[in-house]
Amino acid sequence: MLPYLNPNAAGVDIGATEIYIAVPADRDGQPVRHFSTFTEDLHAAAAWLKACNIETVAMESTGVYWIPLFQILEAQGFTVFLVNAHHVKNVPGRKSDVSDCQWLQYLHSVGLLRGSFRPKQAVCTVRSILRHRDSLVQMASSHVQHMQKALDQMNLHLHHVISDITGLTGITILEAILRGERNPYTLAKLRDRRVKATEETIAKSLVGDYRREHLFTLGQSLEAFRHYQRLIAACDTEIAQCLETFDSKLDPPEGPRPQSREGSIASDDAGKFDLRTHFHQIMGVDLTKIPGINVLTTQTLLAEIGPDFSRFAQGPALTSWLGLCPDNRVSGGKVLSVRTRKVKNRAATALRIAAQSLHRSQSYLGHFYRRMRAKLGAPKAITATAHKLARIIYHMVTTGHEYDETICAQNEMQNRQRLEARLRKQARDLGLQVVPI
């Protein structure tokens, strides 16, 4: 038997309608008990755990069913470990809810389980709303596709000649069509002056077969799209109110706040909520100064990790959690694989998008991405650049230092000097001489 590192540990098997809890055999005559998932039953389970002198509880992250019990136990002072289901697979044999909770209790008592990272409740609040907002954006985009399908069925090519059918020109023309206007030249005059397509091109694209059934689906899709836009705006307002509750690491700037470059969301009727300035105060540093990192990337990082990076001892710990570092597998002295782990992490996805946006950047990170792309290919270059971005962000947040491009330029200069020295040595070995242009 392994030594017990957590003698006051319990294991919980989570289900949609019932849970099973196992405690050490010497704490109760019935060490495994069954509870329903009603709120009063969850409170009864917490009271039973306190009566058994339990201090720490381990449970699997099963869907969203773990959240109510997790919050109740955490509020009552228990140390709750939310563990990955892949890390607690049962030994071969019969599988049941009772054996699962007992296996969790044993693994936790001997210290073989590691809890998943979960930020503070204020961060979880913003994260829940942001994830819901992402779902609303996806639903709204599906209705945009419905509108395009209706136009295709009527042989109207408006969405092929303008870049965004949900922009000012597209919505104005669609509204006029639904009001009964059929003259293509009258509709074309509704174009905004910034649209690159000419009135003649737009007029030609609006000649088609206006059928009643397709106009009906077009109208319903447009109304559904607007409904989701209203819901998204409500989410933006709620997010702005939640962000106001975060502690600020910096004093608010004096005078008028600078305009946010992108990603602003409305907070009230007084104006726009400046995300860039607010994130600067919450994180303590301005992450948008890093090439490739914009306000929306910072928003995702705040919602997924929070402003406190102390849970990660070093930068490599953060990149490992993000799944951006090699997952080395060695057996018998032979390297079997160095591929990164397959993880579903929204923060890692945001960093990969930021890395890909550096393709044309003339900064040090842009040069690094293009060099890695030429050497390793696009997918690995994106991962390597995202890894470097994560290390830079970790250093900035933990030390409070702003991004300094000169440090990266010095690294680039040192790398160039090493490359030049290696080329000169190779030339000498071949009896040649390197001559600068």
C-alpha positions, 0 to 999 in steps of 0.5 A: 500500500502506498502511504496516505498523503491526504488521509481526509480525502473523499472521491465523488462520481458525478452524474446528471441525476445522482452522485456517489461519494466515497470516504475512508472506510474508518469514517462511517459504517457506510463509506459509500453513499448515494445522493440525488442532485437536488440542491438540498441533497447536495447540501446534505452530502456536504454536511455528511462529508463534514461529519466524516472530517473530510477536508479535500474532495476529488471529482471528475469534470463531467460535462457541467454537472460538477459545477453545483456541487463544486461551488457548494463544497468550495463555499463550505471550506472544502479543498476541491480537486477537479481532475481530468477524466483521462487521468483517473481511468479505472483499472481493468475490470467491472466498472460501476459508480461505486467503484469509480468513486472509491478509485477516485478516493484512493488515488486522491488519498495517496496523492496521485491526482492533480487538480485542474486549473480553475480561476477565481469566481469573478473570472469564471463569471466573465468566462461564462458570459464570453463563451455564451457570447461566442455561441450567439455569434455562431448562431448569428452566422448561421442565419447569415448563411441562410440569407445567402442561401435565399439570395442564391435561390433567387439568383441574386448575387449581392453577397458576391459583389459586396464583402459583407452582406450584414454591413450598411449597404447589404442590410439597407438593400435587403430591407428595401427588397423586403419592403417590395422594391424590385428595381435594381437601379433603385436598389443600387443607389442605396450603396454606401460610397465606401463600397468598391463595387460600382452601381452598375455591378450591384444593379446587375447582381440584383436582377433575379427571380423574386419568389415568395417563399425565398423572400419569406425565408430571407425576411425571417433569417434577417429578423433572426440575425437582428435578434441575435445581435441584440442578445450579443449587445446585451452580453457586451453590456453585462461583460462591461459591468462585470469587468468594473468589479475587477481590482485595478493594478494601476491608477486610472489615467488622468484626463480623457481616456484614449480611444480603443483601437479595436474590440470596444463594447458598449457599457451604457448610453454615455459612450463606448467602454474602453476595453484596452484601457480597462484591461491595462488596469486589470492586467497591470500591463498593456498586452496590446503592445505585443505584435499580433495581440489585440484587445479581443486576444487580451479579453480571451486571456483574461477570461480563460486565465485571469489577471493572476498567473501565480498558479503557474510557477514558470513560463514553461508551466503555462505553455504546457497547460496551453498545449504549446510545448512539445510532449516528449515521449521517450522509451528505451533512450529513443524519442518516439514523439515530440508532438504537442498535446491535443488540447481544447484551450480557447486561450491557446487558440487565441494565441495561435490566431495572433501568431498567424496574424504576424505573417506580414508584420515587420517586427521581431516576432514577424521575422521569427514567424516567417523564419520558422515557417520557412524552416518547419512549415506553417502549422509548426511555425504557428505553434512555435510563435504562439509558444513565444507569445505565451512566454512573453505574456507570462513575463509581462504579467508576472513582472509588470514590465511593459513590452520592449521591442529593443530586447527582441531586437537585441536577440535578433542581432545576436542570432544574426551574429551567430549565423554570420560566424557559422557561415564564415567558419563554413566558408573557411573550411571550404577555402572560401571567403565571405564578402559583405554586399 
